[in-house]
């Protein structure tokens, strides 16, 4: 939850800056006059980061990557963490919606981070993809259907709420988080392609390839729109170290998952998919190589942004939930390189993937360790506070 070594949801009513790693006081006032709940669990739920499903996304894609790299034991271990994260976060998000609706409404009404809720879709779909690889296509289909339902609600609900609420986001409010919309869309495309050969009905076998292609096209167009806006923001508006956060890594992750989605479409076989794939294959491969190259170009720039944030400007290195937004692109870059390389016969991409998958594993292990250490500090702090209260 967001109290584990990080600030609360910045879109919640409680927006007062705090030292990273220090939970909010039990009676901290909010902009709406509401106090942050005093109990540890209640505080965790109230201030839960809308984008915490990036933990599921990151763990799931690292599990996929290690499986493709021929490391089944490591892949199953990371899959176990992915399932644990999913099982913890689904009831946590549900409880927040039921018991802390004011926080949820506030976060959904703020364009700066409302798009982070798309991590629910992407995380669910990445887990579905990994479970399909493990031989559970029907479970993957069910998770994909659930993700699609949430995607529809968010895709049309969030823009509508911005228009209906007369809250037009200015350029300074648009950041890398908006690209999670692209990631969620492409994750649905991948699920549609993955479950096509195992679809329980003939009409699904016929229609899912079309769904995969259409969603891929929507995802690519969304990326082209948002990446222009984000570049304008970076070049025209002063960005602070707090704003230059891990979410900008999604700029690379969105290209990588678009490449992976295209590779899944190219790999489809059978009478129902043959015509569509044959017609689109040159276009899919060509645009995917362009996207892969653009994503590769992003990596050094994002590293430089990180050096500026943490070294030059001295921003806190404490754990924050958005660090999972760095892990996911690193893992997805390896998976995208491997799958497109094999589908299109581009051996150099497969070679890149063999090395890069370990970059994703290392990043995942570091962020997981930071999260567990922050959790331990929070629990110890709670015990000390309870003891002082009784004393």
C-alpha positions as CSV (number, residue, x, y, z in Angstrom):
1,X,0.0,0.0,0.0
2,X,1.1,3.5,-0.5
3,X,2.1,4.0,3.2
4,X,4.9,1.5,2.7
5,X,7.8,3.8,2.5
6,X,6.1,6.4,0.3
7,X,3.8,9.3,0.1
8,X,0.0,8.7,0.1
9,X,-1.9,8.9,-3.1
10,X,-1.2,12.5,-4.2
11,X,-4.7,12.7,-5.6
12,X,-6.3,11.9,-2.3
13,X,-7.8,14.7,-0.1
14,X,-4.6,14.6,2.0
15,X,-2.0,16.3,-0.2
16,X,0.3,17.9,2.2
17,X,3.9,17.1,1.4
18,X,5.7,14.7,3.8
19,X,9.0,13.1,4.2
20,X,9.1,9.9,2.1
21,X,9.0,6.8,4.3
22,X,7.1,8.5,7.1
23,X,3.4,7.7,7.4
24,X,0.9,10.5,7.8
25,X,-0.1,11.4,11.3
26,X,-3.3,9.8,12.3
27,X,-5.0,13.2,12.6
28,X,-3.4,14.9,9.6
29,X,-6.0,17.4,8.2
30,X,-7.0,17.1,4.5
31,X,-8.2,19.7,2.0
32,X,-11.7,18.4,2.4
33,X,-11.5,18.7,6.2
34,X,-11.2,15.0,6.5
35,X,-8.6,13.3,8.7
36,X,-6.4,10.4,7.5
37,X,-7.6,7.3,9.5
38,X,-5.5,6.4,12.5
39,X,-5.2,2.7,12.2
40,X,-2.3,1.2,10.1
41,X,-4.6,-0.8,7.8
42,X,-7.2,2.0,7.5
43,X,-4.4,4.5,6.6
44,X,-3.0,2.0,4.0
45,X,-6.4,1.6,2.3
46,X,-7.3,5.3,2.4
47,X,-4.0,6.4,0.9
48,X,-3.5,3.4,-1.5
49,X,-1.8,4.6,-4.6
50,X,-4.2,4.3,-7.6
51,X,-1.3,2.8,-9.6
52,X,-0.2,0.1,-7.2
53,X,-1.2,-2.6,-9.7
54,X,2.1,-1.8,-11.4
55,X,3.5,-4.3,-8.8
56,X,1.4,-7.0,-10.5
57,X,2.4,-5.7,-13.9
58,X,6.1,-5.7,-13.1
59,X,6.2,-9.1,-11.4
60,X,4.1,-10.7,-14.0
61,X,6.3,-9.5,-16.9
62,X,9.5,-10.5,-15.2
63,X,8.0,-14.0,-14.7
64,X,7.1,-14.1,-18.5
65,X,10.6,-13.0,-19.4
66,X,12.4,-15.5,-17.2
67,X,10.2,-18.3,-18.6
68,X,11.1,-17.2,-22.2
69,X,14.8,-17.1,-21.1
70,X,14.7,-20.8,-20.0
71,X,14.6,-20.2,-16.3
72,X,11.4,-22.0,-15.2
73,X,12.2,-22.2,-11.5
74,X,12.8,-18.5,-11.2
75,X,9.8,-17.8,-13.4
76,X,7.6,-19.8,-11.1
77,X,8.9,-18.0,-8.0
78,X,8.2,-14.6,-9.5
79,X,4.8,-15.9,-10.7
80,X,4.1,-16.7,-7.0
81,X,4.9,-13.1,-6.0
82,X,2.6,-11.9,-8.8
83,X,-0.3,-14.0,-7.6
84,X,0.3,-12.8,-4.0
85,X,0.3,-9.2,-5.2
86,X,-2.9,-9.7,-7.1
87,X,-4.7,-11.4,-4.3
88,X,-3.7,-8.6,-1.9
89,X,-4.5,-5.7,-4.1
90,X,-7.9,-6.8,-5.5
91,X,-9.6,-6.7,-2.0
92,X,-7.6,-3.6,-1.1
93,X,-8.9,-1.7,-4.1
94,X,-12.4,-3.0,-3.4
95,X,-12.2,-2.0,0.2
96,X,-11.0,1.5,-0.7
97,X,-13.9,1.9,-3.0
98,X,-16.4,0.8,-0.4
99,X,-15.0,2.5,2.7
100,X,-13.0,5.5,1.5
101,X,-15.1,6.7,-1.5
102,X,-14.1,10.4,-1.0
103,X,-10.4,9.5,-1.6
104,X,-11.4,7.5,-4.7
105,X,-13.6,10.3,-6.1
106,X,-10.8,12.8,-5.5
107,X,-8.2,10.6,-7.4
108,X,-10.6,9.9,-10.3
109,X,-11.3,13.6,-10.6
110,X,-7.6,14.6,-10.9
111,X,-6.2,14.2,-14.4
112,X,-2.6,14.0,-13.1
113,X,-3.0,10.5,-11.7
114,X,-6.5,9.2,-12.6
115,X,-5.0,7.3,-15.5
116,X,-3.0,5.2,-13.0
117,X,-6.1,3.1,-12.5
118,X,-5.4,1.6,-15.8
119,X,-2.7,-0.4,-14.0
120,X,-5.6,-2.6,-12.8
121,X,-6.3,-3.6,-16.4
122,X,-2.7,-4.1,-17.4
123,X,-1.8,-6.0,-14.2
124,X,-4.7,-8.3,-14.6
125,X,-3.9,-9.0,-18.2
126,X,-0.2,-9.6,-17.6
127,X,-1.1,-12.2,-15.0
128,X,-3.5,-13.7,-17.5
129,X,-0.8,-13.9,-20.1
130,X,1.6,-15.7,-17.7
131,X,-1.2,-18.1,-16.6
132,X,-1.9,-18.9,-20.3
133,X,1.8,-19.8,-20.8
134,X,1.5,-22.1,-17.7
135,X,-1.4,-24.0,-19.4
136,X,-4.4,-22.2,-18.0
137,X,-6.0,-20.5,-21.0
138,X,-9.5,-20.5,-19.6
139,X,-8.4,-18.7,-16.5
140,X,-6.5,-16.3,-18.7
141,X,-9.7,-15.7,-20.8
142,X,-11.7,-15.0,-17.6
143,X,-9.1,-12.5,-16.3
144,X,-8.9,-10.9,-19.8
145,X,-12.7,-10.5,-19.8
146,X,-12.6,-8.8,-16.4
147,X,-9.7,-6.6,-17.5
148,X,-11.7,-5.7,-20.6
149,X,-14.7,-4.6,-18.5
150,X,-12.6,-2.3,-16.4
151,X,-10.9,-1.0,-19.5
152,X,-14.2,0.0,-21.1
153,X,-15.3,1.8,-17.9
154,X,-12.1,3.7,-17.6
155,X,-11.6,4.4,-21.3
156,X,-14.9,6.1,-21.6
157,X,-15.5,7.1,-18.0
158,X,-12.3,9.1,-17.3
159,X,-12.5,11.4,-20.4
160,X,-16.2,11.9,-19.7
161,X,-15.6,12.8,-16.1
162,X,-13.0,15.4,-17.2
163,X,-15.4,16.9,-19.7
164,X,-18.4,16.7,-17.4
165,X,-16.5,18.1,-14.5
166,X,-15.3,21.0,-16.5
167,X,-11.8,20.3,-15.4
168,X,-9.6,20.6,-18.4
169,X,-6.1,19.3,-17.8
170,X,-3.5,21.9,-18.6
171,X,-0.2,20.8,-20.2
172,X,1.5,20.7,-16.8
173,X,-0.9,18.1,-15.5
174,X,-0.2,15.6,-18.3
175,X,2.7,13.2,-17.4
176,X,3.9,9.7,-18.1
177,X,1.1,8.1,-16.2
178,X,-1.3,8.8,-19.1
179,X,0.7,6.3,-21.1
180,X,-0.7,3.5,-18.8
181,X,-3.8,3.8,-21.0
182,X,-1.7,2.6,-23.9
183,X,-0.2,-0.2,-21.9
184,X,-3.7,-1.4,-20.7
185,X,-5.0,-1.3,-24.3
186,X,-2.1,-3.3,-25.7
187,X,-2.3,-5.8,-22.8
188,X,-5.8,-6.7,-23.9
189,X,-4.6,-7.1,-27.4
190,X,-2.0,-9.6,-26.2
191,X,-4.5,-11.6,-24.2
192,X,-6.9,-11.8,-27.1
193,X,-4.1,-13.2,-29.3
194,X,-2.8,-15.6,-26.6
195,X,-6.1,-17.2,-25.9
196,X,-7.3,-17.5,-29.5
197,X,-5.9,-21.0,-30.1
198,X,-7.6,-22.2,-26.9
199,X,-10.9,-20.4,-27.2
200,X,-13.8,-22.5,-26.0
201,X,-16.1,-21.4,-28.8
202,X,-15.7,-21.1,-32.6
203,X,-17.0,-17.6,-32.7
204,X,-14.3,-16.6,-30.2
205,X,-11.6,-18.2,-32.4
206,X,-12.9,-16.2,-35.3
207,X,-13.3,-12.9,-33.6
208,X,-10.5,-12.6,-31.1
209,X,-7.8,-12.0,-33.8
210,X,-9.9,-9.1,-35.1
211,X,-10.2,-7.8,-31.5
212,X,-6.4,-8.1,-31.0
213,X,-5.7,-6.1,-34.2
214,X,-8.2,-3.4,-33.4
215,X,-7.0,-2.9,-29.9
216,X,-3.4,-2.8,-31.1
217,X,-4.3,-0.1,-33.5
218,X,-6.1,1.9,-30.8
219,X,-3.1,1.5,-28.5
220,X,-0.7,2.8,-31.2
221,X,-2.8,5.8,-31.9
222,X,-3.1,6.7,-28.2
223,X,0.7,6.4,-27.9
224,X,1.2,8.8,-30.8
225,X,-1.2,11.3,-29.3
226,X,0.1,11.2,-25.8
227,X,3.9,11.1,-26.5
228,X,3.6,14.4,-28.4
229,X,1.9,16.0,-25.5
230,X,4.4,14.6,-23.0
231,X,7.3,15.8,-25.1
232,X,5.8,19.3,-25.2
233,X,5.4,19.2,-21.4
234,X,9.1,18.2,-20.9
235,X,10.4,20.9,-23.3
236,X,8.0,23.8,-22.6
237,X,7.3,23.5,-18.8
238,X,9.8,23.4,-15.9
239,X,9.7,20.0,-14.4
240,X,10.6,19.5,-10.7
241,X,12.4,16.4,-9.4
242,X,9.1,15.3,-7.7
243,X,7.3,15.4,-11.1
244,X,10.1,13.7,-13.0
245,X,9.2,10.4,-11.4
246,X,9.3,6.8,-12.4
247,X,6.1,7.1,-14.5
248,X,8.1,8.5,-17.4
249,X,9.6,5.1,-17.9
250,X,6.2,4.1,-19.2
251,X,7.1,6.1,-22.4
252,X,9.5,3.2,-23.1
253,X,7.2,0.5,-21.7
254,X,4.3,1.6,-23.9
255,X,6.5,1.1,-27.1
256,X,7.7,-2.3,-25.8
257,X,4.2,-3.7,-25.1
258,X,3.0,-2.4,-28.5
259,X,5.8,-4.4,-30.0
260,X,4.8,-7.5,-28.0
261,X,1.2,-7.1,-29.0
262,X,2.2,-7.0,-32.7
263,X,4.4,-10.1,-32.3
264,X,1.4,-11.9,-30.8
265,X,-0.8,-11.0,-33.8
266,X,2.0,-12.1,-36.2
267,X,2.2,-15.5,-34.5
268,X,-1.5,-16.3,-34.9
269,X,-2.2,-19.3,-37.1
270,X,-5.3,-21.1,-38.4
271,X,-8.0,-20.4,-41.0
272,X,-9.7,-17.6,-39.1
273,X,-6.5,-15.6,-38.5
274,X,-4.7,-16.4,-41.7
275,X,-6.2,-13.7,-44.0
276,X,-5.9,-10.9,-41.4
277,X,-2.4,-11.8,-40.4
278,X,-1.2,-12.2,-44.0
279,X,-2.6,-8.8,-45.0
280,X,-1.1,-7.0,-42.1
281,X,2.2,-8.9,-41.5
282,X,4.6,-6.4,-43.4
283,X,2.9,-3.4,-41.7
284,X,3.0,-5.0,-38.3
285,X,6.7,-5.9,-38.6
286,X,7.7,-2.6,-40.0
287,X,5.9,-0.4,-37.5
288,X,7.0,-2.7,-34.6
289,X,10.7,-2.3,-35.6
290,X,10.2,1.5,-35.6
291,X,8.5,1.3,-32.1
292,X,11.2,-1.0,-30.8
293,X,13.9,1.5,-32.0
294,X,12.1,4.4,-30.5
295,X,11.8,2.6,-27.2
296,X,15.5,1.7,-27.3
297,X,16.2,5.4,-27.9
298,X,14.3,6.3,-24.7
299,X,16.4,4.2,-22.4
300,X,19.6,6.4,-22.1
301,X,17.4,9.5,-21.9
302,X,15.4,8.0,-19.0
303,X,18.6,7.1,-17.2
304,X,19.8,10.7,-17.5
305,X,16.5,11.9,-16.1
306,X,17.1,9.5,-13.2
307,X,20.6,10.8,-12.6
308,X,19.3,14.4,-12.6
309,X,16.5,13.5,-10.2
310,X,18.4,11.5,-7.6
311,X,22.1,12.6,-8.0
312,X,22.0,16.2,-9.2
313,X,18.9,17.3,-7.4
314,X,19.2,15.0,-4.4
315,X,15.7,13.6,-4.5
316,X,14.9,11.0,-1.8
317,X,15.8,7.4,-2.7
318,X,13.2,6.0,-0.4
319,X,10.7,3.4,-1.7
320,X,7.7,4.7,-3.5
321,X,5.0,2.6,-5.2
322,X,5.7,4.2,-8.6
323,X,9.1,2.5,-8.8
324,X,7.3,-0.5,-10.2
325,X,6.7,1.6,-13.2
326,X,10.4,1.4,-13.9
327,X,10.5,-2.4,-13.5
328,X,7.7,-3.1,-15.9
329,X,9.2,-1.4,-18.9
330,X,12.6,-3.1,-18.3
331,X,10.9,-6.5,-18.2
332,X,8.6,-5.8,-21.1
333,X,11.5,-4.6,-23.3
334,X,13.1,-8.0,-22.9
335,X,9.9,-9.9,-23.6
336,X,9.1,-7.7,-26.6
337,X,12.6,-8.1,-28.1
338,X,12.4,-11.9,-27.7
339,X,8.9,-12.3,-29.1
340,X,9.3,-10.0,-32.1
341,X,12.7,-11.3,-32.8
342,X,11.4,-14.9,-33.0
343,X,8.2,-14.0,-34.9
344,X,9.9,-11.8,-37.5
345,X,13.3,-13.7,-37.7
346,X,15.3,-10.8,-36.2
347,X,18.0,-12.6,-34.4
348,X,19.7,-9.4,-32.9
349,X,16.5,-8.7,-30.9
350,X,16.6,-12.2,-29.4
351,X,20.3,-11.6,-28.4
352,X,19.3,-8.3,-26.8
353,X,16.5,-10.1,-24.9
354,X,18.9,-12.7,-23.5
355,X,20.9,-10.0,-21.7
356,X,18.2,-7.5,-20.9
357,X,16.0,-10.0,-19.1
358,X,18.5,-10.0,-16.3
359,X,18.3,-6.2,-16.1
360,X,14.6,-6.6,-15.4
361,X,15.2,-9.3,-12.8
362,X,17.7,-7.2,-11.0
363,X,15.4,-4.1,-11.0
364,X,12.5,-6.3,-9.7
365,X,14.6,-7.7,-6.9
366,X,15.8,-4.3,-5.8
367,X,12.4,-2.7,-5.7
368,X,10.9,-5.7,-4.0
369,X,13.6,-5.5,-1.3
370,X,13.0,-1.8,-0.9
371,X,9.2,-2.4,-0.5
372,X,9.7,-5.2,2.1
373,X,12.2,-3.0,4.0
374,X,9.7,-0.1,4.0
375,X,7.0,-2.4,5.2
376,X,9.1,-3.6,8.1
377,X,9.9,0.0,9.1
378,X,6.2,0.9,9.0
379,X,5.2,-2.1,11.2
380,X,8.0,-1.4,13.6
381,X,6.9,2.3,13.8
382,X,3.4,1.2,14.4
383,X,4.4,-1.1,17.3
384,X,6.5,1.7,18.8
385,X,3.6,4.1,18.5
386,X,1.2,1.6,20.1
387,X,3.6,1.0,23.0
388,X,4.0,4.8,23.6
389,X,0.3,5.2,23.5
390,X,-0.2,2.5,26.2
391,X,2.6,3.9,28.3
